[in-house]
Amino acid sequence: MSETARPKGGVDLQRRDMPTQDAAARVHNFEEVALGYTVELAMAEARRCLDCKRPNCVTGCPVSVNIPGFIRELAAGNLEGARAAIRETNLLPAVCGRVCPQEHQCEALCNLNKRGASVAIGRLERFVADWCALHEVVGAQTAPAEPVAASGKSVGIVGSGPAGLACASDLLKQGHAVTIYEALDEPGGVLIYGIPEFRLPKDIVRREIGEIRRMGAQIICDFLVGRTATLAELREEHDALFIATGAGLPWFLDIPGEDLVGVMSANEYLTRVNLLRAYDKRANTPVPKPRRVAVIGAGNVAMDAARTAKRLGAREVSIVYRRSRAEAPARHEELEHAEEEGIRFQFLTQPVEYLGNDEGRLTALRCRRMELGEPDERGRPRPVEVADSEFDIPVDLAILAIGQSPNPMIKDTTPEIEVSRRGTLVVEPETLATNLPGVFAGGDAVTGQATVILAMGAGRTAAAGIAAWLSQAT
């Protein structure tokens, strides 16, 4: 960073928060909660960066964004230069700036943490992407990239979520032809069907997927690999394949009453809202409109489901979680926003039965109090039941958000591919190659449910492995 960009009088320890919608207003709409920086706020925040000689922040980013580089350009007022620095390794900056858990990744390793608050890296990434998109809309187009010589090689990518898109981007930059196969009628995977509009507007996802199309990717929707065509048939059409089918099989508790009307997975609930546009009052979407909702789990998906139910008119929405707030896996920001919006939290609470009426409809969630015991194999305090502590929570909708497994279609229709006991695809860790020649896999299909940015990192790793494979293939 230039000397003129540094704050006068030493290091600026005060982080600039991004304005948000008032909680009382936003529970009645699906508009974005965080409102964005102004140019002045963004540049002031960027000038807090120390421009470290050893930028630990970069090591915390799964896709290795040149964080000091883009912030340096932003601080100097060169927004297109900042965008170019980000897009060297990240084709989805507007998405990542909104949904990445920066507090556990790049920002956690920012050297300013030793003296104050970290630089708002994610907020700045979002600002750069949004500003440049708006700038292009009014006519100032970014210069097109130099054309890449075609390699003559073709890669098929199964799934158009974060892992598939990141892999496609890197392969296209190397001149390989890429065809993406998507089972649903619109590309984007979890970015489209899983994350609600108020946290990640769909137009932003579509805009960034448009970059992939402009780079030359062919995207074929309504194509279910395993049904429309087998993996083996696709392998005959391409020089290599990348499986990025995500984790679309929800977990259930397997407790009495799970077949009652009013018990559903967060996956189904959010898909109905997002794909069928239940957030649009003009849409006639078959989505439940309950009065009292319990969401089981405390990750980001649970927060998304609870906050969505509130916006759709539920009077009471509770998060039910068997550990304490300290162990909740959701981002701090999502927990805070949920609390501000009036979501109730029932911590140290474990559902044990769904109760229903004579018509087979859910009426209550029977729970048991828990207390924290010794750490489990992951180091988290193990919840222990409190004897004779049952109580009921009246609800007419219970949404399960306790995790998901990989979509089983590939393993069920390709028995020769190696899978783990958890149903995840087994790969070589350095290349993400499966046991089938020329077939690679990554993202949630390999790790189980994880974050957008980790899936993107896997996509980039797979692209490198595929490129090496193609260079050796005859």
N, C-alpha and C positions, 0 to 999 in steps of 0.2 A: 504494500500500500504506500502511496506517495506520502510525503510529509504533510502536504496540504490537506490530505484526507484524514489525518489523525486528529483526535479531539485535543483542543488546547487545554493546557493545565493538567495533563496526565491522562491516565486511563479512565474511561467513562464506565462506571460500574452499574449504572442504572439501565436496565433493560426496558425497551419500549414495547408495551403491550399492544396487541392488535385490538381495535374496537370490536365489540360484539353487539348483536341485537339484544335488547332488553328481554330478560327471561319471560316476563309476563306477556310480552307480545309474541315472541317466537314460538311458544307452545301452540299457537293458533295458525301457524303457517309452516311450509316446508322450505322456506328460503334459507340461504346459507347463514349459519350462526356467526362466524367470524367475518367481519366486513372488509378486511384488507387494509394495507398500509396506504398512506399517501406517498408520493415521491419523496417528500421532505422527511417523513418519518422513516421510510426505508433507508434513505441515505444516511440519516443520523444513526440508525441502528447498525448499518454496515460499517460506519466509521469507528465503532467500538472494537472491531476486530483487531487483534494484535499482530496479524500477518506473521504468525510464528514461523521460525526457520524449520521447526519440526512440528508440523500441524497434526496433532493427534486426532483432530476431528475427522480427517480423511480416513483414518484406519477404522473408525466407527461406522463408516458408510458401506453397506453391502455392495453398492455399485461403484464405489470409489469416485464420487463426484469431486472435482477440483474445487473444494470449498473456499480456500483462501483466494484462488484465482477469480472465481465469480464474484466474491464479496469485494475484492479489490476493484474490479471493474464497476460494480454497482456504486461503491463509495465515490468513485471518480465521475459518476454520472453516465457511464457508458453501458446502457442497459442491454443493447444488442450484443455487446461483447460479453456481458455477464451471462446472457442466454446461451451464447455459443460455447462458453466454458462449461456450463452445466450439461449441455446436450452432447458433449464429447462422450459421455458415458451414461446419460440418463435421458431417454426420450419422453419421459412422463413427468416433467418437473412440477406441473400444476397439480397432478395427482399426488405425487410424493410429498409436496409441500403441505398438503392437507391431511394425509392419513398416515404418514410414517411416524413411528414412535421415536421422534428425534431425541426426546429426553433420556432415552435408554441407549442411544447410538451416538451420532455425531455430537450433539450438544452435551452429552454426558462427559465427553472427553475434551471439551473446549477448555483451554487453559485459563480462561477468565473465571471458571468455577472456583479457582483457588482464592479469588479475592472478592467475587460478587456473583452476579448472574451470568450465565453463558450468553453468547451471541444467539439471537433468535434465527438460527440457520434455516429451519424449515419455513418460517414465515417469510424470510427473504427469498428463498427459492420460489415459493408461491407467488410473491409479488413480481419477481422478474418474469415468470411465465405469463402471468395475467396481463402485466403491462405490455409485454411484447405482442401478445395476442390482440389486445385492443389497438395497439399501434398499427398492426398489420391490417386490421379490419378497416381502418380509415385511409388505407392506401399506401403506407410506407412498407413495402414488402422487403423481407430479408433476402439477401442475394442467394440464389440457388447454389447448392453444393456442386462441386465438380463431379461430372459423371464418372461412375466407376465401371471399369471394363468387366463385361460379363465373364463369369468363370466357366459357364457351360454346365454347372452343377445345379441340381434341384433338391430342395429340402422341404419336406412336409412337416407342418407343425400342428399337433392335435391339441386344440384349446387356444382361445384368444384372450386369456387372462394375463396378469402381469408377467408371469414366466414366459409364456408364449410370445408376447409382444416384445419383451426385452431380447429374447433370442432372435426373433425376426429382425429387429433393428440391427444387431451386430452382424448378422449374416448378410443382410442387404448391403451394408457398408463394404463388404468384401466382394460384392459382385455376384453372389449366389442368388438364384431364383428361389423365391419363398412362396409357398401356398399354405394358408392357415385354414384349418377346418374347425368350424364352430358348431356345436350341437344346437344352440338356441338361434333365434331369428335375428340377433344383433350381437356383434362382437364386443368383448370387454370383460367377459367372465364376471368374477365377483365385483369388479369395479362398477358394473352396470346393475347386476341383480342383487348384490349383497349389501352395498353401502348406501344408506339413505341419502336422499336429495339434499337435506339440510347440512350434511357433512361433506358430500362430494357431488355437486351438480352433474347431471348426466351430460349436459352440453359440453362440459369441460373434458369429460372422458372421450366423447365423440370427436372433439377437436384434436385431442392428442392422438387418437387412433387414426385420424385423418392424415397425420404425419407419416404413419406407417404405409398407408395407401399411396401417398405421394412418392414415397421412396421406392415403390414398385411392388409391394406385397399384394398378392391376390388373396382375398378373404372369401371363403365359401361358407355361408351360414346354413342352418337346418341340415347339417351333415353330421350324423351320429356315428362315429367310428366304432365298429363292432356291430352295427346294424346297416347303415347305408353302405358301408364297405368295411371289410375287416382290416386289421392292422397289416396283415400279410399282403393284402391286395394293394394297400397304399405303399408298402415298401417296394413293390414292383414298379411303381410309378415314379419313385423318387430315389435319389442317391443316398439319402439319409432321412431319418424321422426323429422328431423331438416330441415326446409325450408330456403335455402340460395340462392335464385334465382336472387338476385341483382336487379339493376335498369337498365333495358334494353329498356325502352320505351322513346324515345327522345321527348323533347319539341320543339314546333315550335312557331313562332311569330304570326301566323294567320293574316298575312297582304297580300294585293293584290300581285299576281304573284308568290305565293308560289308553284304553280304546274309547273312552268317553268323548262325545262331541264337545270340543272346546279345548282339547289338548293337541298341540301342534308344535312342530320344530320352528326355530327361528329362521332356518333356511327357507322353509315353505312360506312363512309369514312375510319375510322381507322380499322374497322373490315375487310374491303376489303384488306387494305394494310397489315395487320398483318396476318390474316388467309390465305390469298391467296398469300402472300409473294411478294407483289409489291416492297418491298425494295430490292429484288433479281432481278438483271437485266436479269437473265435467265428465269424468270417467265413471263408467258403470262397472266397478271392479268387485268381484265376489270375495271380499275380505271381511273378516269379523269386525263388528263395531261394538265391543263389549263395554260394560260399565266399570268392571273391576278386573284387573289383569295382574298376574304374577309372572315374572320372567325369572327363570331358574338359571343361575350362572352369574358371573360378574366380570366377564371379559368385554371386549369392545363390541362383539356381536350382541351381547345381552344389553349393553347400553343403547345400541342402535334400535333394538326391538322395543325396549321400554320407552324410549323417547319418541319412537314412531307411534306407538299405541296412544301416548299422551296427545300427540298432534291429531290423531284420528278421532279424538273425542272421549277417550276413557277417563272416567272421573278419578279413579284410584289406580295407580300403577306401582307395584312393589317389585324390587329386586330381592330374590331369595338366594342366599349364598351361605355355604356351610362353613366358610372360614370368616376371618375378620376383614375389615376394610384394608388393613395393611397388606393382606395377601391377594387382594382383588387384582386380577391380571389386566384389567382395562387401563388405558392411558389415564394419567392424572387429570388431564383436561376433560376427558369424557365423563369421568366420575363427577368432577366439579360441575360440568354443564347439566348433568342429570339431576344433581342435588338442587341446583338453582331452579330447575324446571319443575320441582315438586315431586320428583320420583322418590318413593319411600324405600328405605333399605332395611331388610331383615337379615342382618349378619348372624353368623353362628346358628344357622337354621338349615335343617335338612328335610326336604319333602320325603314322606314315607308312604303316602297314599293319595289318590285323587278320589274325591267323593262326588257322587252324582245323584240326580233325581230319577224318578220312575221313567222319564222319557229318554234316559241315557245321556243327559247333558251335565256337564261339569257344574258343580255348585260351590266347591270348596277344595282347598289344598290342606291336607293334614300334614303337619310338620313336627319335628322333634328338635329341641334345643341341643346345641353342641358346645363343646369347649375344646380349646387347643391343647394337644398333647405333644409327644415327642416328634421330632422331624421325620418326614418320610424319606424315600430314596432320592427325592429331588431337593431335599433340604427345607421343605415347607412344613410348618407345624401340622401335624396330623389331627383332623377333627375327630373328637371322641363324643359319643352320644351321652347325654345327660338322662339318667333314668327317670321315668315317670314325668316327662316334660312335654308330652304331646299337646298341641293346640291347633286350631283350625283357622285358616285365612279364607274368608269368603271371596270367591273369584268365579267369573264365568269364562275366562280364557287363561290358560297356562301355556307359556311359550318356553320351550326347551332350548337353552343356549349353552350347552355344556361341552361342546366340541363336535368335530366332524371327522370322518374317515375319508380316504380317497374314493372317488367314484369307482365302483367295481366293474364297470363295463369292459375295460381293457383286459383285466385279468380273467374275467369270466369268458371272454371270447378269444383270448390268446393264451391258452393253458401253458404254452411253452415258455412264457415270460416269467422270470423269477420274482416272487413277491415275498415280503416278510410275514411274520405271524400277524402283524397289525394290518395287513392288506396293502402296505405301501410297496412301491416298486423298488427293487434292489439295484443299486448302481455303483459304479466305481466312483469313489469320492472326488477324485481329481478331474475326471472328464465327464462324469455323469452318464457313462455308457452303461446300458443294460447288458444282460447276457446274450441278447440277440444282436448279431453283427449289423452295424449301421443304425441301431435304434438307441436313442438317448432319452432320458427322462429327468424332470426336475420340478421344483416348486412343491406345492402341497401334496402332489401325487407321490412324492418321495419322502417328505418330512412329516406328513400329516399337517393339520391346520396350523398355519403360521401367518406372518405378516406380508403385506404387499411388497415391501422392499426386499425382504429375504427371498421371495419368489423371483423378483427381478434379478437379484444377484445370482440365483441359480440359473436363470435364463442366459445370463452373460457367460457363466462358467460352461454351460452346455454348448453355447455358440462356439467357444474356443475349442472344446472337444470335438465338435462336429467339423469345424474347419480343418483341424489336424487330421481327422479321419478322411475327409474329402481329398486332402492333399496326398494321402497315401493310397487311396483307392484307385484302381485302374479303370 
